[in-house]
Amino acid sequence: QVQLVESGGGLVQPGGSLRLSCAASGSISGIYAMGWFRQAPGKQRELVALQFSGGTTNYADSVKGRFTISRDNAKNTLYLQMNSLKPEDTAVYYCNARMRLLSPPSWGQGTQVTVSS
């Protein structure tokens, strides 16, 4: 498994932007899938965005057109660019990686994103 460390969370006003980063302990170029999940207080963890090694991406309907997932293989880092943030985006955001299709997932420790005026 790969070790993951998220950063970039914080407090932002509605309509603002943040970029989350997820630094991996090793090469991410061959990882089957990497993604971002989030968990708000009292709610289940949910998928935000997922990117497969071939480039295919999936987004939750609630973030389509506002969030963009990307990878920098040279830096072994996954990103989540979040624009037009809403209060309902407030949650702890977790990075996730699955080395192969049937591999158990690796998780980061999470980073808090709070959208409030």
N, C-alpha and C positions, 0 to 999 in steps of 0.2 A: 504494500500500500504506500501511497504518497502522503507526506505531511503537508497540510494546507494552513496558511495564515492569512486571514482577511484584514484589510485596513480601509480607511477612507470614510467610515461612517461619521455621523455627527448630527447636529441640529441645523435645519434649513427651513426657510419660510416656504409656504405654499407657492408653487410656480418656479421654485429654484431648482438647482441641479447639484448632483453629487456624482463622483466616480468612485466606485468600489474596486479594490484590487485584491487578488488572491494569489499569493506567492506560493509556489510549489517547491518541495524539497529536491525535486529532480526534473528531468526532462518531461515536458507535457506533450511533445509532438506526436507521440504514439498512443496517447490516452484515448480510449474509445469515446468517452463523453465527459464533459465538464459542464457544471451549471451552477445556478444560484437559486436558493430557496429562501423563504422567509417565514417567520413565525411571529404573529402578533399576540399580545396577551390574551389568554383565554381561547386561542384558536389553534387549529392544527397547522403544522408546517406545510407550506404549499410551494409548488414549483413556480418560479418566476421566469427563468430563461434557461435553455439548455442548448449546448452546441456539441455536435458530433465531430469526430476527427475528419470526416469528409467535408465538413463545412456547413452541413444542414443545421438550421437553428429552429427552435420552437420557443414561443412566448406564451405566457398566460394572457388571456384576452384582456385582462385589466391593465396590462402594461404595454400592449402592442402600440407602436407608434411613439412611445415615450422612452422606453428602455432599449438599450443595445448591448448585446453580449459580444465580446471579442477576445481573442487570444494573441499574445505575443510569445511565440515559441522560443525566440532568442532569449527572452527574459524569464521564461518559465512562469508566466503570469497570465491569469485570467482577469478580465475586467467586466464591469457592469456600469455603463454610462446611463444615468438616470436623469431625465429632463422632465420638466413640467410636473414636479412632484406634488402629491396631494396628501392631505392628512391621513388618508387611508393606506398610504404606503408605509406608514410608521410600523416598524417591526425590527426584529433582529434578523439580519441577513447572513446566510450561511453559504459557503462555497462547498461544492461537492464534486467528487471525481470518481469515475468508474474506469478502472484500467482496461477491463475487457467486458464483453456483454454480460457475462455471468459472474463477474467479480463483485465482492462486497464493496459498497461505497466507502470512500474516505470523506470525512467532514472536517471543516475548520471549526474554530471556537466561536465564530460569529462576530458580527459588528453591528452596533445599534444605529439605526437610522430613525430620526425623529423629525417629522414635518409638522411644524406648528408656527403660528404667528405670535 
